[in-house]
Amino acid sequence: MDAHRDRTAIRIRNRFAALHVARLSPGESVVVPDAPFAHVFVPRGEVDMEAAGSLRTGDAVRLTAEGGQRITATTASEILIWEMHAAIQGQ
């Protein structure tokens, strides 16, 4: 995505999506990007996500136009956030 061109990123070669990865220590936070669609996955650890509550290893949350939510680690954690801007066909 052009919005992330100058940032360190994992390139997935999709102009409508970005993958954000974070390793958090207990008490550290990240914010879900403001996007029409987002998918949060916790591959390791435990976090607290605004409006979703506690998420543990293997948990996932899909969001629709709900960016800005804070995710805070309660244990050493890894977070994957897919930010998607593609429109659904037929809408």
C-alpha positions in Angstrom: 0.0 0.0 0.0 1.3 3.5 -0.8 0.5 4.6 2.7 3.2 2.3 4.1 5.8 2.7 1.3 8.5 4.3 3.4 7.9 2.1 6.5 9.5 -1.2 7.4 6.9 -3.7 6.3 6.4 -7.2 5.1 5.5 -6.8 1.4 2.6 -9.0 0.4 2.2 -7.4 -3.1 -1.4 -6.3 -2.7 -2.1 -2.6 -3.1 -5.3 -2.9 -1.0 -3.8 -4.7 2.1 -1.0 -4.5 4.6 0.1 -6.9 7.2 1.3 -5.4 10.5 3.3 -7.6 13.0 4.2 -6.7 16.6 6.0 -8.4 19.4 4.8 -6.8 22.7 6.1 -7.0 26.2 3.5 -7.0 29.1 1.9 -3.5 29.2 2.9 -2.5 25.7 0.2 -1.5 23.2 -0.5 -1.1 19.5 -3.6 0.5 17.8 -5.5 -1.2 15.1 -5.2 0.9 11.9 -8.2 2.7 10.7 -9.4 0.6 7.7 -12.7 -0.6 6.2 -11.7 -4.2 7.2 -9.2 -5.6 9.7 -8.3 -9.0 11.0 -6.4 -9.4 14.3 -4.7 -12.7 15.1 -2.8 -13.6 18.3 -0.2 -16.3 17.4 1.4 -16.2 20.9 0.6 -14.7 24.3 -2.4 -13.0 25.8 -3.7 -9.5 25.1 -6.6 -7.2 26.1 -8.4 -5.6 23.1 -10.8 -2.7 23.5 -14.4 -3.8 22.8 -13.3 -7.5 22.4 -11.8 -8.3 25.8 -9.1 -10.9 26.5 -7.6 -12.7 23.5 -5.2 -15.7 23.9 -3.0 -17.7 21.6 -4.9 -18.8 18.5 -7.7 -16.2 19.0 -8.8 -13.9 16.1 -11.1 -10.9 15.7 -12.5 -9.5 12.4 -13.4 -5.8 12.4 -15.4 -3.7 10.0 -14.6 0.0 10.1 -13.6 -0.2 13.7 -10.0 1.1 13.6 -8.4 2.9 16.5 -8.9 0.1 19.1 -6.0 -0.4 21.4 -4.5 -3.8 22.0 -2.4 -4.2 25.2 -0.3 -7.2 26.0 -0.9 -8.9 29.4 1.9 -11.4 28.7 4.8 -11.4 26.2 2.8 -11.6 22.9 2.9 -11.5 19.1 0.1 -9.8 17.1 -0.7 -10.0 13.4 -3.1 -7.3 12.0 -4.3 -7.4 8.4 -5.4 -4.0 7.2 -7.7 -4.2 4.1 -9.0 -1.5 1.9 -10.5 -3.4 -1.0 -14.2 -3.0 -1.7 -16.5 -6.0 -1.8 -17.9 -6.5 -5.3 -21.5 -5.7 -5.8 -21.6 -3.0 -3.1 
